[in-house]
């Protein structure tokens, strides 16, 4: 594949992920939505199925949709992201740029879908909450640790799945996302993906949303730093490199 094809694959997959992911939170929170008040599990399952769709759309590039996954693959010691796409500085930047731009466009499309509902909604925190994550109890250290653990689970599963004979597909990734959200998502809203949080947060900042308030930039570093650390640790522990736990066992 050319780098242009890599970019298009990851861009489209991440765009679908954020369109459906932001959409399910907006459905649950925004005034006059027919799904308002659907609850935490609706959000968990909505995000899980959003990942399912996004991974399928980006199957040619492995459906990373997440810089933490991309960096985890690098940390694993692999030589290629997928067959035919060598790990280089150029291919890495292509993956990550496509993920951030796709996430931004997906968030904008979700806003277009719910434009009238955003205009009718007064709660600034809930408006931001449809785009980006936030902590239930604000404490930078513990919030980062939560994101590290959640992302470690996700990327560890991706690493192990790739080494199994069955190599379960996108539906299994969706199940893992639902499980992480239901079990570990309460403290921070489980970003577990820097592109998933930062790009929609930027969209929130620049879109002409009525009465939207601030974008909480003081917290924005947490869902970037935590997932990156968690993804790299998972790649080191469960990847193909020297620290692979299965080699130790």
N, C-alpha and C positions, 0 to 999 in steps of 0.2 A: 504493500500500500504506500501511496505517496503521503507526505505530511498533510496535504490538503484533504485527502480522504480521511486521515486520522482525525483531523480537526472537525470535519463535518460530522463524523460518527459520534464523537464525544459531545459535540455541541448539541446535536439533535437529542441524544439520549438525556443529557442533563437538562435541556429545555423542557422536555416532557416530564422529567422528574419534578422540577420545581413548579411547573404549571399545575400538576395534579397535587403536589404536596402543599403548596401555598393555598391551593383551592380547597382542600379538605379542611384546613384550619379556618379559612374564611367561611366556609359552609357552616362550621360549628359555632363560630363566634359572632358573625356580623348580623346586625339587626335586619329583620324581615327575611333572612334566608330560610328556606323551607327545611334546612337541616340544622337550624340553630339549636344549641343545647344537646347535640348528639353525644357529647362526652369524650373522655380521654381515649377510650378504646376505638371510637370512630376515627380519631386522629391517628392512632397507632396503625390501624388496618389501612387507612387511606394512604399513609406514607409507605407502608409495606407494598401495597399494590402499585404505588407510584414508582417505587424502585423496580418492581417487576417489569413495568412497561418500559422504563428508561433503559434498563439493562438489555432488554430485547432489542430496543431501537439501536443500541450501540454495540451489538454483539460482535461486529467485525473487529472492534478494538478491545474486546474483553469487557466492555461495559463498566469501566471504572467509575465514572460520574463523580469522582471524589478524589481530590489531591492526596488524601490520606491513604487511599488504596494505591494510587500511582507511586507515591513515595515508599509505601510498604513493599511493593513489588521490587523497587530498586534495592531496598535494604535487604531483601530476601536473597540477593546474590544472583538473580536471574539475569540472563543476557538479552532477553527480548521481552517486550510487553506482551505481544502475541506473535505467533510465527510470521516472520516477514517484517516486523517492526522492531528494530534493534533499539536498545536503551542507549540513548545519546542525550546530550544537552538539548539539542533541537527537538527531538521527539518528546522529551519530558516537558519542555516549555509548551509544546503544541497541545499535549494532553491537558495541562493545567489551565492554559489560556482558554481552551475550548470549554472546559468545565465552568470556569467563572463567567464567561460570556453567555453560555447556554443558560446558566442559573439566573443571570440577570434578565435575559429575555423571557424566560419562563415565568419569573415573578411579575414582570410587566404585563404579560398576557393574562395572568391570574387577576391582576388589578383591573384590566379592561373588562374581564368577565363579570367582576363584582363591583364595577364603578358606582352604580347607584346605591349599593349597599354600604360601600365605604363613605359615600356622601351623607348617608343617613345615620352613621354610627358616631357616637360621641366619645366613647372610651378610648383615649389615646393609647393606653397600654395594650388593649386588645387589638387595636389597629396595627401597632408594631408587632404584636405577637403573631399575626398572620404571616408576617414576612420573616421574622428572625426569632431566635430563641432568647430566653432570659431565665435567670435563676429564681427558684422559689425562696431560697435564703441566700442573700448575696455575700459571698466570701470567695475572693479570687482563687486562693489556694485550693480550697475544697471543690470549687466549681471546676477548676482545671483537672483535678484528679478524677472527678466524675466523668468528664469528657474523655480523659485518657483511658479509663476503664471501659467505657462503652465502645469507643473506637477500637480498642484492643480486641474486644470480643468480635466485632464485625470483621476486621482485617484478618484476625486469626482464622476465622471460619473461611474466609476467601482463600487464604494460603493453604489450609488443610484440604479444602474441597478440591483445589487444583491438583493435589497429589494423590487423590483417591481414584480408583478405577471407575467409579460411577460418575464422578464429577457432576453432581447435581446442578441444575441450571438456575435460571432467574427466579423461578417460583420458590426455590429453597432460600435464596437470598432475601426474598420478600418475607418469608417466615422468620428469618433471623432478625430483620428490621422490626417486625411486630414484637418479637420477643424482647429485644433490647428496649424498645419504647415502653412496653408494659412492665418490665422488670427494673430497668435502670434509668428510665427517662424522667422520673418525677422531680429530681433535684434541679435539672438544668433545661429540660425540654429536649434533650438528646440531639444536639446538632450532628455530632459524629462525622462532620464533613465541613471543612472550611468554606468551600464554594456554596454549599447549601445555606450557610448563614450570612457570610459577608456580602455576597453579590445581591441577595434580596434586601439586605439592610441598606446597601447603597441605593437600590431601587426605591425603597421607602423614603430615603433622604431626598431624592431628586424628583419623584413623582408629585404632581399637584393634587395631593390628597387633602381634602377639606379637614381642618382641625387635627392634623395628624400628630403634632407634638414632635419631640426629639427622637433621634434614632439610637440613643443609648450607646454612644461610642465608647464610653468608659468600660463597658462590658465586652465590646466587640472582639477584643484580643483573645478572650477565653475560648470561644468556639473555633478559633483558628489554631492557637498554640496547642490546646489539649488534643484535638484529633490528629495533628501532625505527629506529636510525640507517641500517641497510642498506635498509630499506623506503622511508624518506623519500628517500634518495639515488637509489634506483632510480626513484621517482616523478618526481623532478626531471629526471633524465637522459633517461628513456624515455617520459615522459608526454606530455600535450598542451600543457604550459606552455612558457614562453619558453626553457627550457634543453633542450628536446627535441633529442636528438642528430641525429634525422632531419631537423629543420629546418636545423640547422647544415650537414649534409652536402648 
